Amino acid sequence: MKGTSVTVVLIGAETSQRQYVGYEIKKSHEKSNGILGIYIHNMKDVNSHTDPKGANPFANWSIQRDGQKALLSEIYPTYDWVNDNGRGNISSWIEAAAKKAGN
């Protein structure tokens, strides 16, 4: 994460259960990176199969904000690569995350 200002989390069927994904989300938040998630469940693999939609990994983490508990899923946006035209919009999503973080 050294030298980064934005963290993009690709969200698959089991992403929210992965220990190291949670670690990267936590460290990215502590570093004040811009953060966003992209669901990839609708992308077809080489056999034209897709995975079920995974849980939002940002929902596993919370912070204190204005004296209230706030889930990171309430703070950081998620997008669907296929339904939200990721190919055409990823640069604007990253730019928005960077601006939101003040980068």
Secondary structure, 3 states (H helix, E strand, C coil): CCCCCEEEEEECCCHHHCHHHHHHHHHHHHCCCEEEEEECCCCCCCCCCCCCCCCCHHHHCEEEECCEEEEHHHCCCEEECCCCCHHHHHHHHHHHHHHHCCC
